[in-house]
Amino acid sequence: MRTLEYLSDPVLRSIYLPGIGVGALAALACGIVSPAVVVKRLGFVGQGISHSAFGGIGVASLLAAWGLIETGGRAEFAVVVAFCAAAAWGMGVVGGAAAGRRSGSEDTAIGVFLVASMALGAILVQVAREHALASGRAGDVRSWESILFGSVSVTGMEEVRLCAAVAGLVALSAWAFRRPGLFWAADEEAARAFGVPTRAVRAGLMLALALVVVTTMKVAGVVLSTALLVLPGATALRVSDRLATVWGLSVAVGLAGIGAGFVVSFETGWQPGPSIVAALVAMYAAALAVGKR
């Protein structure tokens, strides 16, 4: 088996193990928030946040073209996270205001932020590229391909540490606010009546989503980020409705998808990202069959 060959060879192992570690940590972080995303129907919010990152990339590209930050560094990541957090907060505020009117809805607010952020990002990247070319800094502008289809197999220890920090923060936050979070997810109106700060809980979840989405995008791209955010929770909820079981299953499904995807990638030579998504979809299909029984 190629998998055993790759993981037993010291040179190949040093190349692939960081990617496997990053994938596992991303699956852990996404698996924790995925049930809440599915229950509260926030999958489109995740899409909106992930696509809002294009606006953040545009801002970061412009700053890099001006020589103020380094492309691909921590400053760039901080700029993108800040932009996505602001977009997530804006989606929550505008969506909440629109929900009470007949002329608008939360989906509309997310759609507006999504397309506006992508348009802003496209414009700023073009401006940054022109400025970088004029000043001889063409290598300081990110490509759209690296954002959409980032490869989890070409990461290093810096990305492992970043994903570990994000996963730890998300896990601690989820445990600390599990009671009000569960009440809010089950019945938002009743939770508000009993004094749960529902706006703060929702804002916290949106910020967690922004952090998880941007981190996963950085190491794996938009496609895998969305899959890890939705499919583990959807699969777990098809099998059980107990909180502890759903959380455990969601994380387990994400980790199993990462493992199975890498095995398929090693054995067939396919890209890890699409292989992981295919494994997650297969597990969801199996959960549908089990859930019917």
C-alpha positions in Angstrom: 0.0 0.0 0.0 1.3 3.4 -0.9 -0.1 4.9 2.3 2.1 2.7 4.5 5.0 3.4 2.1 4.5 7.2 2.4 4.1 7.2 6.2 7.0 4.8 6.9 9.5 6.6 4.8 11.2 9.4 6.9 11.4 11.9 4.1 7.9 11.4 2.8 6.5 11.3 6.3 8.1 14.7 7.1 6.3 16.1 4.0 2.8 14.6 4.6 2.4 14.5 8.4 2.0 18.3 8.8 -0.8 18.2 6.2 -2.5 15.3 8.0 -2.1 17.2 11.3 -3.6 20.4 9.8 -6.5 18.4 8.3 -7.2 16.7 11.6 -7.1 19.9 13.6 -9.3 21.7 11.0 -11.8 18.8 11.2 -11.8 19.1 15.0 -12.6 22.8 15.0 -15.2 22.5 12.3 -16.7 19.4 13.8 -17.4 21.3 17.1 -19.3 24.1 15.4 -20.9 22.1 12.6 -23.9 20.8 14.6 -24.9 24.4 15.5 -24.4 25.5 11.9 -26.8 22.7 10.7 -29.4 23.1 13.5 -29.6 26.9 13.1 -29.4 26.7 9.3 -26.3 28.7 9.1 -24.6 26.9 6.2 -25.2 29.8 3.9 -23.7 32.1 6.6 -20.5 29.9 6.4 -20.6 30.4 2.6 -21.0 34.1 3.1 -18.1 34.3 5.5 -15.8 32.2 3.4 -16.5 34.3 0.3 -16.2 37.5 2.4 -12.6 36.4 2.8 -12.0 37.5 -0.8 -12.6 41.1 0.4 -10.0 40.5 3.2 -7.6 39.0 0.7 -8.1 42.1 -1.5 -7.3 44.4 1.4 -4.3 42.3 2.4 -3.0 42.2 -1.2 -3.2 45.9 -1.4 -1.3 46.3 1.9 1.3 43.8 0.7 1.7 45.6 -2.6 2.4 48.8 -0.6 5.0 46.9 1.3 3.2 47.2 4.7 2.7 43.5 5.3 4.1 40.2 4.1 2.2 38.0 1.7 1.1 34.7 3.4 2.3 35.9 6.8 0.5 36.4 10.2 -0.4 40.0 9.4 -2.2 38.9 6.2 -4.1 36.2 8.2 -5.0 38.8 10.9 -6.3 41.2 8.2 -8.5 38.5 6.6 -9.9 37.4 10.0 -10.7 41.0 11.0 -12.5 41.5 7.6 -14.5 38.3 7.9 -15.4 39.0 11.6 -16.7 42.4 10.5 -18.6 40.9 7.7 -20.1 38.2 10.0 -21.1 40.9 12.5 -22.7 42.9 9.6 -24.6 39.9 8.4 -26.0 39.3 11.9 -27.0 43.0 12.4 -28.5 43.6 8.9 -30.1 40.1 8.8 -31.6 40.6 12.2 -33.1 43.9 11.2 -34.3 42.6 7.9 -35.9 39.5 9.5 -38.6 41.7 11.0 -39.6 43.3 7.6 -41.5 41.7 4.8 -39.1 43.1 2.2 -36.0 41.5 3.5 -34.6 38.3 5.0 -31.3 37.1 6.6 -30.5 35.2 3.4 -30.7 38.5 1.5 -28.3 40.2 3.9 -25.8 37.3 3.6 -26.1 37.4 -0.2 -25.5 41.1 -0.3 -22.3 40.8 1.9 -21.1 37.8 -0.1 -21.3 39.5 -3.6 -20.1 42.9 -2.2 -17.0 41.3 -0.6 -16.1 39.3 -3.7 -16.5 42.4 -5.9 -14.4 44.5 -3.5 -11.8 41.7 -3.3 -11.6 41.4 -7.1 -11.1 45.2 -7.5 -8.5 45.5 -4.8 -6.5 42.5 -6.0 -6.5 44.1 -9.5 -5.4 47.4 -8.1 -2.7 45.7 -5.9 -1.4 43.7 -8.9 -1.1 46.8 -11.0 0.7 48.6 -8.2 3.0 45.6 -7.5 3.9 45.3 -11.2 4.7 49.0 -11.4 6.9 48.8 -8.4 8.5 45.4 -9.1 6.7 43.5 -6.3 4.6 41.2 -8.5 5.2 38.2 -6.1 3.5 40.1 -3.3 -0.1 39.5 -4.7 -2.1 36.3 -3.9 -3.6 34.3 -6.7 -7.3 33.3 -6.7 -6.4 29.7 -7.2 -4.5 29.6 -3.9 -7.6 30.9 -2.2 -10.2 28.6 -3.8 -8.2 25.4 -3.9 -5.6 25.6 -1.2 -3.9 22.3 -0.8 -3.9 20.7 2.7 -0.9 18.5 1.6 1.6 21.4 1.3 1.4 22.9 4.8 4.1 23.2 7.4 4.4 23.4 11.1 3.4 27.1 11.2 -0.1 26.0 9.9 -0.2 23.1 12.4 0.4 25.5 15.3 -2.2 27.9 13.9 -4.8 25.2 13.5 -4.0 23.8 17.0 -4.5 27.3 18.6 -7.8 27.8 16.8 -9.1 24.3 17.6 -8.2 24.8 21.2 -9.9 28.1 21.4 -13.1 26.9 19.8 -13.2 23.8 22.0 -12.8 25.8 25.2 -15.4 28.3 24.1 -17.9 25.6 23.1 -17.5 23.9 26.5 -17.7 27.1 28.5 -20.9 28.3 26.7 -22.5 24.9 26.1 -25.6 25.5 28.3 -26.8 28.9 26.9 -25.6 27.8 23.4 -27.7 24.6 23.6 -30.8 26.5 24.9 -30.4 29.1 22.1 -30.0 26.4 19.4 -33.0 24.5 20.6 -35.4 27.4 21.1 -34.2 30.9 20.6 -37.4 32.6 21.7 -37.7 30.7 24.9 -34.0 31.2 25.6 -34.5 35.0 25.3 -37.5 34.8 27.6 -35.5 33.0 30.2 -32.7 35.7 30.1 -30.2 34.0 27.8 -28.2 36.8 26.0 -29.2 35.4 22.6 -27.6 38.3 20.6 -24.3 37.7 22.4 -24.5 33.9 21.8 -25.3 34.4 18.2 -22.4 37.0 17.8 -20.0 34.6 19.5 -21.0 31.8 17.1 -20.6 34.1 14.1 -17.1 35.1 15.3 -16.2 31.5 15.9 -17.4 30.7 12.4 -15.3 33.5 10.9 -12.2 32.3 12.7 -12.8 28.6 11.8 -13.7 29.4 8.1 -10.7 31.6 7.6 -8.3 29.2 9.2 -9.6 26.3 7.2 -9.5 28.3 4.0 -5.9 29.3 4.6 -4.8 25.7 4.7 -7.4 23.9 2.5 -9.3 26.4 0.4 -13.0 27.4 0.2 -14.4 24.1 -1.0 -13.0 21.9 1.8 -13.8 24.6 4.3 -17.5 24.5 3.4 -17.6 20.7 3.4 -16.0 20.4 6.9 -18.3 23.1 8.2 -21.6 21.4 7.1 -21.2 17.7 6.4 -19.9 16.4 9.8 -22.8 18.0 11.7 -25.4 17.0 9.1 -24.1 13.4 9.3 -24.1 13.3 13.1 -27.7 14.7 13.3 -29.0 12.0 11.0 -27.8 9.4 13.4 -28.5 10.9 16.9 -30.2 13.8 18.6 -28.3 13.7 21.9 -25.9 16.6 22.3 -22.8 14.7 23.5 -23.3 12.0 20.9 -23.8 14.5 18.1 -20.8 16.5 19.1 -18.6 13.3 19.3 -20.0 12.0 16.0 -19.5 15.3 14.3 -15.8 15.4 15.2 -15.4 11.7 14.5 -16.9 12.1 11.0 -14.6 15.0 10.2 -11.5 13.1 11.4 -12.6 10.0 9.5 -13.2 12.1 6.4 -9.6 13.5 6.6 -8.1 10.1 7.2 -10.1 8.4 4.4 -9.4 11.3 2.0 -5.7 11.1 2.5 -5.7 7.3 2.1 -7.6 7.7 -1.2 -5.2 10.5 -2.3 -2.1 8.4 -1.5 -3.5 5.3 -3.2 -4.8 6.9 -6.4 -2.7 10.1 -6.7 -5.8 12.3 -6.6 -5.8 15.7 -4.8 -6.4 15.4 -1.0 -9.1 18.1 -0.9 -11.6 16.5 -3.4 -10.8 13.1 -1.9 -11.7 14.3 1.6 -15.0 15.9 0.3 -15.9 12.7 -1.5 -15.3 10.7 1.7 -17.5 13.1 3.8 -20.3 13.0 1.2 -20.1 9.1 1.3 -20.5 9.1 5.1 -23.4 11.5 4.9 -25.1 9.2 2.3 -24.5 6.2 4.6 -26.0 8.2 7.6 -29.1 8.9 5.5 -29.6 5.2 5.0 -29.0 4.5 8.7 -31.2 7.3 9.8 -34.2 6.0 7.8 -33.9 2.7 9.6 
